[in-house]
């Protein structure tokens, strides 16, 4: 018959409790009594109900310690283990919430604390957004107003960017796995340089997929910068905290994602004017310097007439070169502006082209493979749009 020491038994029980899926991660509700605080700032107390009680320890720092008061009804999160020195079974608490708080809120706070401890919210982990994105991926529902608002704003501000949608549901049990798959798909294909994850406003239950741990970790693992735009400005989700940039609304995300082409045009015009003035001032400065040098050296030279003439010729040649360079640069910039304007959707449509969208698939028709017989298609031309069926 084997005989064990007390230390071996307490060690065995501690390992047994640590491997149990229930007591290693659980919420317990009850009433606080016998509350004490150590000099190091740790809390020791008893959690009880009508039938039983359990010793509790809450080490500093921990979330919600301000809710600890004798007689308070609370919900505690933590794990049950054994204090081997005395063989006491204790609840080691890492979060406290006052009783009456909803289950979803408790789960939100629990996950937020876990992800914060894992470093998912660190500013040092956040990636910079590209200044001039070429292709933007959008993870959202294709049937909602969010997708249309993002398209309209980006086409108005920066029509040369290409948008790619990954159609997903944005609420319900299927939403979180679909969002995760969309993020991973964009990353594996490397076809975009910026992602927007978006949906409109809703209740905490409707927004819950964006508080799922699998979505948070997929966002954190993305090598592509991500803008999170979930709900209204007052809504805040775990996805917003993990993403590289949080936009208050989907429309704001579209504004943040791209520059305004009109601002770029103004910047180009201002740069041309500033360069022209700077070059002119430099030449005047150099001419004055040469004149002063010539004056100071005049006593040591028999004549300066030829050098004066040569200086004037050099200055005239340089000024002429500067004017030519400025004219050529201005012409290039005007050409770039013309190209940008010609790429606007309305400019293309005015030349007889049309945008064809498969209504049932909510996608642009780029090939005959994108439509089937009997599909309804929306056709947009320069002065309006109409629908048709394929034969």
N, C-alpha and C positions, 0 to 999 in steps of 0.2 A: 504494500500500500504506500503510495507516494505521500510525502508530507511536505507542504509548502510553507514558505515564510509569509508573514503579513505583507511585506513589500511586494512579493511575487503576486499575491492575490489582488492587491490594489492596482498593480501595473496591468494585470490581465483584464480587470474590469474596466480600467481606463481605455485600453485599446479596443475592448469590445464595444464600449459606448461610442468611440470615435468612428468605428466602422458602420454604425447603425444609421441608416438613411433618414430616420425620423428624428432621433434626439440630437443628431449632429447639425441640424438646420431646421429650427422650429420657432413658431410663435406661441407664446403662453400668455393668457390673461389672468389677472388676479388683483389683489389689494396689497399695497406696500405696508410693511410694518418693521419695527426695529432698525430703522435706517441710521447708518453711521457713515462718516466720511473720514478717511485716513489723512494724515498729514501730507501724503503724496498726491492727494486728490482722488483716490479710488473710493468707490461706494460699496458698502456691504449692507445687505438687507434681506428680509424674508418676504417672499411672495406667497399669499395664502388665499384660499377660498373657504367655503363653509365646511369642506370635508378634509382638507389637507394643506400642507405648506412645504416650501422648498427654499433652501438657502440660495442666495444670489450674490454674484460679484459683478461689478461693472468697473473695468479699469479705465483710467484716463489716457487719451481722450476717447469719448464715445458719443454717439449721436443721441440727443434728447435727454441728457442728464438733468436738464432744468425741470423736467416733468416728475422727478423723483421727490415725493413728499409722503410722510407717514399718513396712511389712510387713503391715498390716491388710488383710483382704479385705472390700471394701465394695461397695455399690451407690450410684451417684451419679446425681442428677437435674440436668439443666441444658440448655444449648444450646451448639452448636459455632459458633465465630466466628473471625475473624482479628484478631490484634493488629497493627494497621496499621503501627505504628512499626517492628517487626522482621519483619513478614510471617509471624508464627508462627500456626499453627492451634492453637486452645486450646479446651478444654471449660470453659465458665463455669458453675460449680456453685452451686446454691442449696439443695441438700438432700443429706445423707449418712445412709445407714443401714448398719448392719453386715450383712455377707453372711449369708444364712440366714433373714432376715425374709421373711414371705410376701408374695406379689404384691399381695394385697388390702390388707394393712397399708401397703405402700409407696404404693399409690394413694390410700389414706385420708390419709396424711401429706402427699402431694403436693397433693391437693385442699384439705386444711385450710390449708396454707400459702398457696395461691393465693387462697382466699376471704378469709383473714385480711388479706392484702395489699390486697384489693379493699374492705375495710372492712365485710364482711358480719357480723362478730362484735361490732362496736362496741356498747357499752351505750347510747350516745346514739341509736342507730337503733331501739332496742326500744320498742314501744308499751305503754302501760298497759292492763291488763285491765279490762273494765267491772265495776263493783261489783255492779250488779243487771242482768245480761243478760236480754233478753226472748226471744231465739231463739239457739240454739247449733247450729252446723253441726259434724258429726262425719265425718271422712274415715277410713274403716276398712272392714274386711270385715264384711258383715251376718251372716255365718254363724258367726263366732267368738264366744268368750265375752266378748271385750272390749266389743263393742257392748251386750250384755245387762248387763254389770257397770256400764257408764256410765249406762244407762237407770235401773237400780235405784237407784244412789247418788243421782243427780240428782232422781229422783222422791221419794226419802225426804227429801232436804235442802231442795229448793226446787221443789215440785210445780207452780208457776205458770209455769215456763219451758217453752218449746217446743223439742224436739229435731228436727233435720233431718239425715238421714244421706245421704252421697254414697257409695254402695257402690263399693268398689275392691278389687282384689287387692292384697295387701300383701307379696308376694314373687314373684320371677321376673322375666322380661324385660318383661312388660306392666305391672308394678306402677308403676314410676316415671312413665311417660306418663299413666297413669290418675290418679295422685295429683296431678300437675301440672294436669291438666284439671279435677279436682274443685276445687282451690284457685282456679283462674281462674274457674270457673263461679260459685262462691259470691261472688267479688269483683264479677263483672259483673252479677249479679242483685241484689246488696246486700240480701239477705233475712235475714242473720244479723249479729249484732254480736260474735260470738266463734267461733273455730274450734278444734277439737281434732283433731290428727292422732295416731292411735294404732294400735298393734299389740302383741301379746304378745311374749314372749321368743323367742329363737332364736339360731342360729349367726351368725357375721359374714356368711356367704353369704346366709342368709335375711333378714337385716336390711339387706342391701346397697342396696335401692332408696332407703333413707333416707340413704344416703351419696352418691347421685348428684348431680352438679352441677345438673342441670335442676330437681330438687326443691328444692335449697338456694336457687336463685335465685328460684323461684316463691314460696317462703316469704318471702324478703327483699322481694319486690315486692308482697306482699299489703298492702292497706290495712286489712284486718281483723286484729285481734290474734290470734295463734296460740299455742296451748299444744301443745308436742311431748311425746308420751308413748310412747316407743318401747322395747319390751322391758322387762327387769327393771332394778332400781335400778343395777346395776353396768354395764349396757350404756350406751354413749355414742355417738351418731351425729352426723353433720354437721347433720342436721335439728335436733337438740337445741341445737346451738351457734348456729344462725341464728335459731331461733324466739324470740318475745318472752318465753316462759317455758318452762322445761324441767321436766316432772313426772317423778319417778322411775318411776312406773307409770301405766297407763291409769286405774286406780281413783283414784290420787292426783290425776290431772288432773280427774276429775269433782268431787272434793272442793274443789279449788282454784277451779274454774270458777264455783261458785255459793255464796252464803252459806247458813247453816243457819237455817231458818225458826224453830226453837226459840230460837236465839240472838237473832234479831230481836225475837221476842216478849218475851224477858227484857229487852232493851234498852229497849223501849217502856215496860214496867212501871217500870223503874228511872228513866227520864226523867220520868215522871209524878210519881213520889215526890220526885225531886230538885227539880222545878219547884215543887211544893207547899211544900216546906221553904224554898226560896229566897224565894218570895213572902211567906211568913209572916214570915221573918226581916227582910225589907225593911220590911214594915209596922211591925213592932215597933221597928225602928231609926228609922224616920221619926217614929213617935209619941214616942219618947224625945227626938228632936231638937226636935220642936215643944214638948214640955213644958219643955225647957231654955230655948228661946227665949222662951216665955211667962213663965218665971220671971225671966229677965233683963230683960224689958220691963215687968214688973208695976208698977214704981215710976213709970213714965211714962204709965200708963193708969189712968183712973178705975175701970174694972171690966173683968174678963175673963170674967165668967160667961157672957155670950152667945156670946163667941168659943169658950169651952170647949165649950159645948153644940154649936156648929156644927162644931167639930173632931171631936167624938165622932160627930156624925151623918155627917160625911164619911168618917171611918174605918169606921164601921159599913157605910156604903154600899159603900165600896171592898172591904171584906172580903166582903160579900155578893156583889159582882160577881166577885171572885176565886173564891169557892166555886162560883158558877154556871159560870164559865169552865172551872174544873177539872173539874166534873161533865160539861160538854158535851164537853170534850176527851177525857175518859176514855170517854165513850159512843161517840165517833167511833172511838177506837182499838179499843174492843171490837167495833164494827161491822166495822172493817177486818179484825180477827182472824177474825171469823165468816165474812167473804167469803173470806179465804185458806183457812180450813178447808173451806169448801164447794167450793172448787176442787180439792181433793185428789181423785185418781182414785177412791179407795174411796168418798168421799162421793157422787160422781156416780153410781157404779155402784149404790149402795144405793137410789137413786131409780128404779131400773128400767132404767138405761142399760147398755150393754155396749160393750166394746172388741173390734173385729173386725180381725184381722190376716191378710192373705193369706200363707199359709205358703210358697208357691212363690216369691213376689216379696219376701218379708221386709219388708212395708210395711203400715202401718195403712190400713184400707179407709175412705176418706172419701167415696167416690162409687161408683156402680154401675159406672163405667168402670174401677175398680181390680180387678175380678174378671171371670173368664171362666167359662163353664159347665164344670163338672168340677174347678174349683180347690178345693183343700183350704183351709179357713179355720179359724183358732183364735178361739174366742169366750170372752171373759173377763167374768164377772158378779161380783156382790159376794162370793159365797162359793166361787168356784172358776172353772175353765175347762173347755171341752170343744171337740172338733173336729167339723167338718161339711163336707159337699161342696155346692157350688152346683149348682142344676139350671136 
